[in-house]
């Protein structure tokens, strides 16, 4: 009898210990779960103000800055902006202190996953995707980790959050007037070359090499500088004096873009606009809508190379019409690229100082890029 009582008591004690152990394990698990949840939630609600480099500077981090961007000149320009409290850097160590991070989406250097997770990122830190290349020349290789992380676009498109054009055309003020100082008749008489073209990339999306061959077929004499067409004339891109001499001697300069993309107008147009030559443009944008009519010849107005060639031959040999266009062109000026780019950085700085006003998030970069499709040329015979 006594043995049965002992066995029964031991059985009850064992069950109680088991229950206590299970209860302790459950309690411990709940504590761990709540601690993890609180740590996750706290990352979202315990957010500091806009990150500052020091007491009054908003830092802009170039995560993978292009080599052609001069950081010294950019910062010098930022100092002249209406909001002059922004500064750029390339030091990734300062990412947590930066008000903005710029990623060049067409270049190497962007990591597979974002360098800062959404949980650890300041909610007021603006991530900007930057690109000046047409969609035909690069791929979007951003995985799902980059969903809902980008805030602003900084592109050559006119409707970008921060437009970054290659250049601009502005009306000259009276102090800049050059028309009374030039002998346009002498300029025309000094032209010894009908048309010139500087080209470094052959067989591109715009099929400009085929178009030029068709122009030549219909009688337009073109001096081609660069490696295309098995050409022997070297490209004088690092010799400004030689470039000026070639342009001065040429009646026309071909500013043909490599891709037919809306708003894609490069330095081919802007850097040559101030020269004493007439630009012949061919690209995917509406040049007449955005630039002063009567200051250039637009290939799109003629439909094909044959009709353009016929016009150029007639127009290029009409001294009065040609010099009239030169005079009209000199009413306008293409400012230095640094001055144009400075406006873009000033816009970025203004947005960073008013981040609530401009707050937005893109689902994906591709969503924006795909909304700006490039088109195939329709003027090739």
C-alpha positions as CSV (number, residue, x, y, z in Angstrom):
1,X,0.0,0.0,0.0
2,X,2.8,2.4,0.9
3,X,4.5,1.7,-2.3
4,X,1.4,2.6,-4.3
5,X,1.1,6.0,-2.5
6,X,4.8,6.8,-3.2
7,X,4.4,6.0,-6.9
8,X,1.3,8.2,-7.1
9,X,3.1,11.1,-5.4
10,X,6.1,10.8,-7.7
11,X,3.8,10.7,-10.8
12,X,2.1,14.0,-9.7
13,X,5.4,15.6,-8.9
14,X,6.8,14.7,-12.3
15,X,3.7,16.1,-14.1
16,X,4.0,19.3,-12.1
17,X,7.7,19.8,-12.9
18,X,7.0,19.2,-16.5
19,X,4.2,21.8,-16.5
20,X,6.4,24.3,-14.7
21,X,9.3,23.7,-17.2
22,X,6.9,24.1,-20.2
23,X,5.5,27.2,-18.7
24,X,9.0,28.7,-18.1
25,X,10.0,27.8,-21.7
26,X,6.8,29.5,-23.1
27,X,7.4,32.6,-21.0
28,X,11.0,32.8,-22.1
29,X,9.9,32.4,-25.8
30,X,7.4,35.2,-25.4
31,X,10.0,37.5,-23.9
32,X,12.4,36.8,-26.7
33,X,9.7,37.3,-29.4
34,X,8.6,40.6,-27.9
35,X,12.2,41.8,-27.6
36,X,12.8,41.1,-31.2
37,X,9.6,42.7,-32.3
38,X,10.3,45.8,-30.2
39,X,13.8,46.1,-31.7
40,X,12.3,45.9,-35.2
41,X,9.6,48.5,-34.4
42,X,12.0,50.8,-32.7
43,X,14.1,51.0,-35.8
44,X,11.2,52.6,-37.6
45,X,9.9,54.9,-34.9
46,X,13.2,56.0,-33.3
47,X,14.4,58.0,-36.4
48,X,16.7,61.0,-36.1
49,X,16.1,64.3,-38.0
50,X,17.6,65.0,-41.4
51,X,21.2,63.8,-41.2
52,X,23.8,66.6,-41.0
53,X,27.5,66.6,-41.8
54,X,27.9,69.4,-39.3
55,X,25.6,72.0,-37.7
56,X,24.4,73.5,-41.0
57,X,25.6,71.4,-43.9
58,X,23.5,68.9,-45.9
59,X,25.8,66.3,-47.3
60,X,25.2,64.8,-50.8
61,X,27.0,61.5,-51.2
62,X,28.0,60.4,-54.7
63,X,27.9,56.6,-54.2
64,X,29.6,55.9,-57.6
65,X,30.6,59.3,-59.0
66,X,31.4,59.4,-62.7
67,X,35.0,60.4,-63.4
68,X,33.9,63.4,-65.5
69,X,32.1,65.1,-62.6
70,X,34.5,67.5,-60.9
71,X,33.6,67.5,-57.2
72,X,35.5,70.8,-56.6
73,X,33.5,72.6,-59.3
74,X,30.2,71.1,-58.1
75,X,30.8,72.3,-54.5
76,X,31.9,75.7,-55.8
77,X,28.6,76.0,-57.7
78,X,26.6,74.8,-54.7
79,X,28.0,77.7,-52.7
80,X,26.2,80.1,-55.1
81,X,22.7,78.5,-54.9
82,X,19.8,80.2,-53.1
83,X,20.1,77.3,-50.6
84,X,23.9,77.3,-50.2
85,X,24.2,74.8,-47.3
86,X,24.8,71.6,-49.4
87,X,28.1,69.9,-50.1
88,X,29.0,66.8,-52.1
89,X,31.3,63.9,-51.0
90,X,32.4,60.5,-52.3
91,X,33.2,59.0,-48.9
92,X,30.9,56.1,-48.3
93,X,31.9,56.2,-44.6
94,X,29.6,59.3,-44.4
95,X,26.5,57.6,-45.8
96,X,24.7,57.7,-42.4
97,X,25.4,61.4,-42.1
98,X,24.3,62.3,-45.7
99,X,21.0,64.0,-46.5
100,X,21.1,62.4,-50.0
101,X,22.8,59.5,-51.8
102,X,23.1,59.6,-55.6
103,X,23.5,56.3,-57.5
104,X,24.6,56.4,-61.1
105,X,22.4,53.6,-62.5
106,X,24.3,53.1,-65.8
107,X,27.7,52.7,-64.2
108,X,29.5,50.0,-62.2
109,X,29.7,50.4,-58.4
110,X,26.1,50.0,-57.4
111,X,25.8,47.0,-55.0
112,X,23.5,44.1,-55.6
113,X,21.5,45.0,-52.5
114,X,21.1,48.5,-51.0
115,X,24.0,49.5,-48.7
116,X,21.5,50.5,-46.0
117,X,18.4,48.6,-45.2
118,X,15.0,50.3,-45.0
119,X,14.9,49.6,-41.3
120,X,18.2,51.4,-40.6
121,X,17.8,54.2,-43.1
122,X,16.8,57.7,-42.0
123,X,13.3,58.4,-43.4
124,X,14.4,61.8,-44.6
125,X,17.4,60.6,-46.5
126,X,16.7,61.0,-50.2
127,X,18.1,58.4,-52.5
128,X,18.5,59.7,-56.1
129,X,19.0,57.7,-59.3
130,X,21.2,59.5,-61.8
131,X,21.8,58.8,-65.5
132,X,22.7,60.8,-68.6
133,X,22.8,57.8,-71.0
134,X,19.9,56.7,-73.2
135,X,18.2,53.5,-72.4
136,X,19.6,51.9,-75.5
137,X,23.1,51.9,-73.9
138,X,22.6,50.2,-70.6
139,X,20.6,47.6,-68.7
140,X,18.6,47.9,-65.5
141,X,20.0,45.2,-63.2
142,X,18.5,46.1,-59.9
143,X,16.9,43.2,-58.1
144,X,13.8,43.1,-55.9
145,X,15.9,44.4,-52.9
146,X,15.8,47.8,-54.6
147,X,12.0,48.0,-54.6
148,X,10.6,51.2,-52.9
149,X,14.0,52.7,-52.0
150,X,14.5,55.4,-54.6
151,X,13.0,58.8,-54.1
152,X,14.0,61.2,-56.9
153,X,15.2,61.0,-60.5
154,X,18.1,63.1,-61.7
155,X,18.2,62.6,-65.5
156,X,18.4,64.4,-68.8
157,X,14.6,64.2,-69.1
158,X,12.7,67.4,-68.8
159,X,10.2,65.9,-66.4
160,X,12.7,64.4,-64.1
161,X,12.5,65.4,-60.4
162,X,15.8,67.1,-60.9
163,X,16.4,67.7,-64.7
164,X,20.0,67.4,-65.6
165,X,20.3,68.5,-69.3
166,X,23.6,68.4,-71.2
167,X,23.2,72.1,-71.9
168,X,20.8,75.0,-72.7
169,X,20.2,77.7,-75.2
170,X,19.5,81.2,-73.9
171,X,18.7,84.6,-75.4
172,X,21.7,86.8,-75.3
173,X,21.4,90.1,-73.4
174,X,22.5,93.3,-75.0
175,X,26.0,93.3,-73.4
176,X,26.6,89.8,-75.0
177,X,25.6,90.9,-78.5
178,X,28.1,89.9,-81.1
179,X,26.1,90.5,-84.3
180,X,27.4,94.0,-84.8
181,X,31.0,92.8,-84.4
182,X,30.9,90.1,-87.1
183,X,31.3,90.3,-90.9
184,X,28.9,87.5,-91.8
185,X,29.7,87.8,-95.5
186,X,33.4,87.2,-94.8
187,X,32.5,84.2,-92.6
188,X,30.5,82.7,-95.5
189,X,33.3,83.4,-98.0
190,X,35.8,81.7,-95.7
191,X,34.0,78.4,-95.7
192,X,36.1,75.7,-97.5
193,X,34.3,72.6,-96.1
194,X,30.6,71.9,-96.8
195,X,29.9,69.7,-93.8
196,X,31.9,68.2,-90.9
197,X,31.0,65.4,-88.5
198,X,32.8,64.2,-85.4
199,X,31.9,60.7,-84.5
200,X,33.4,58.1,-82.1
201,X,30.7,55.3,-82.0
202,X,29.7,53.5,-85.1
203,X,26.6,51.3,-85.8
204,X,24.4,52.8,-83.0
205,X,20.6,52.7,-82.5
206,X,19.9,55.8,-84.5
207,X,21.7,54.3,-87.6
208,X,23.3,57.6,-88.2
209,X,26.2,56.1,-90.1
210,X,23.6,54.7,-92.7
211,X,21.9,58.1,-92.8
212,X,25.3,59.9,-93.5
213,X,26.1,57.4,-96.3
214,X,22.8,58.3,-97.9
215,X,23.5,62.0,-97.6
216,X,26.8,61.4,-99.3
217,X,25.0,59.4,-102.0
218,X,22.9,62.5,-102.8
219,X,25.8,64.8,-103.1
220,X,26.6,66.2,-99.7
221,X,30.4,66.4,-99.1
222,X,31.1,65.5,-95.5
223,X,34.5,65.6,-93.7
224,X,34.2,62.8,-91.1
225,X,36.5,62.8,-88.1
226,X,36.8,59.6,-86.1
227,X,37.1,55.9,-86.6
228,X,33.9,55.2,-88.5
229,X,33.8,54.6,-92.3
230,X,37.5,53.5,-92.1
231,X,38.2,57.2,-91.8
232,X,41.8,58.6,-91.6
233,X,40.9,61.9,-90.0
234,X,41.6,61.7,-86.2
235,X,39.0,63.0,-83.8
236,X,40.2,66.4,-82.4
237,X,38.2,66.2,-79.2
238,X,41.2,67.1,-77.0
239,X,42.3,70.0,-79.3
240,X,39.9,72.9,-78.9
241,X,41.9,75.1,-81.4
242,X,41.6,72.4,-84.1
243,X,37.9,72.0,-83.4
244,X,37.3,75.7,-83.7
245,X,39.2,75.8,-87.0
246,X,37.3,72.9,-88.4
247,X,33.9,74.4,-87.4
248,X,34.9,77.9,-88.7
249,X,35.8,76.3,-92.1
250,X,32.6,74.3,-92.3
251,X,29.2,75.5,-93.5
252,X,27.4,72.8,-91.6
253,X,28.1,70.6,-88.6
254,X,26.2,67.3,-88.1
255,X,24.9,66.9,-84.5
256,X,23.5,63.4,-84.9
257,X,22.6,61.6,-81.7
258,X,23.4,57.9,-81.1
259,X,19.8,57.2,-80.0
260,X,16.3,58.4,-80.7
261,X,15.1,59.2,-77.2
262,X,12.9,62.0,-76.0
263,X,14.9,64.9,-74.5
264,X,18.2,63.2,-75.3
265,X,20.2,66.1,-76.7
266,X,23.9,66.0,-75.9
267,X,27.0,68.1,-76.1
268,X,27.1,67.5,-79.8
269,X,24.5,70.2,-80.1
270,X,25.2,72.5,-77.2
271,X,29.1,72.7,-77.4
272,X,29.0,73.6,-81.1
273,X,26.1,76.0,-81.0
274,X,28.2,79.1,-80.4
275,X,30.5,78.4,-83.4
276,X,30.2,80.2,-86.7
277,X,28.6,77.2,-88.4
278,X,25.0,75.9,-88.9
279,X,24.0,72.8,-86.9
280,X,22.2,70.0,-88.6
281,X,20.4,68.0,-85.9
282,X,19.0,64.5,-85.9
283,X,17.6,62.8,-82.8
284,X,14.5,61.7,-80.9
285,X,13.5,65.0,-79.3
286,X,11.3,67.8,-80.6
287,X,14.1,70.3,-81.3
288,X,11.7,73.0,-82.7
289,X,9.6,72.9,-79.5
290,X,12.5,73.4,-77.1
291,X,15.1,75.4,-79.1
292,X,14.8,78.7,-81.1
293,X,13.5,77.9,-84.6
294,X,15.5,79.3,-87.5
295,X,18.9,78.7,-85.7
296,X,19.5,75.1,-86.9
297,X,18.4,72.6,-89.5
298,X,16.3,69.7,-88.3
299,X,16.6,66.5,-90.3
300,X,13.1,65.5,-89.0
301,X,11.6,68.3,-91.1
302,X,12.6,66.5,-94.3
303,X,11.6,62.9,-93.8
304,X,14.7,61.3,-95.4
305,X,18.3,61.9,-96.3
306,X,17.6,62.7,-99.9
307,X,15.3,65.6,-99.2
308,X,17.7,66.9,-96.5
309,X,20.6,66.7,-98.9
310,X,18.7,68.6,-101.6
311,X,17.9,71.4,-99.1
312,X,21.4,71.6,-97.7
313,X,23.0,71.9,-101.1
314,X,20.6,74.7,-102.1
315,X,20.7,76.5,-98.7
316,X,24.4,76.1,-98.3
317,X,25.1,77.9,-101.6
318,X,22.7,80.8,-100.9
319,X,24.8,83.4,-99.2
320,X,22.0,85.7,-98.0
321,X,19.9,82.8,-96.6
322,X,22.8,81.2,-94.9
323,X,24.2,84.4,-93.3
324,X,20.6,85.3,-92.2
325,X,20.5,82.1,-90.1
326,X,24.0,82.8,-88.7
327,X,22.8,86.2,-87.6
328,X,19.6,84.8,-86.0
329,X,21.6,82.1,-84.3
330,X,23.8,84.8,-82.7
331,X,20.8,86.2,-80.9
332,X,21.2,83.2,-78.6
333,X,24.0,81.6,-76.7
334,X,24.8,78.2,-75.2
335,X,26.2,78.8,-71.7
336,X,29.1,76.9,-70.2
337,X,28.0,73.4,-69.2
338,X,29.1,74.0,-65.6
339,X,26.5,76.8,-65.3
340,X,23.7,74.5,-66.6
341,X,24.7,71.6,-64.3
342,X,24.9,74.1,-61.3
343,X,21.1,74.7,-61.7
344,X,20.5,71.0,-61.3
345,X,22.5,70.8,-58.1
346,X,20.8,73.9,-56.8
347,X,17.5,72.2,-57.4
348,X,18.6,69.2,-55.4
349,X,19.8,71.3,-52.5
350,X,16.5,73.2,-52.5
351,X,14.6,69.9,-52.4
352,X,16.7,68.6,-49.5
353,X,15.9,71.8,-47.6
354,X,12.2,71.2,-48.1
355,X,12.1,67.4,-48.0
356,X,8.5,67.1,-46.9
357,X,7.3,69.1,-49.9
358,X,9.0,66.8,-52.3
359,X,8.6,63.5,-50.5
360,X,8.0,60.6,-52.8
361,X,9.1,57.0,-53.5
362,X,9.5,55.1,-56.8
363,X,8.4,51.5,-56.8
364,X,11.3,50.6,-59.1
365,X,13.8,52.4,-61.2
366,X,12.6,50.4,-64.2
367,X,9.2,51.8,-63.7
368,X,10.6,55.3,-64.5
369,X,13.0,54.2,-67.3
370,X,10.4,52.2,-69.1
371,X,8.1,55.2,-69.2
372,X,10.7,56.9,-71.5
373,X,11.0,54.5,-74.4
374,X,13.4,55.2,-77.3
375,X,12.2,54.8,-80.8
376,X,13.6,53.4,-84.0
377,X,14.5,55.9,-86.7
378,X,12.0,56.1,-89.6
379,X,14.0,58.2,-92.0
380,X,16.3,55.5,-93.4
381,X,15.5,54.5,-97.0
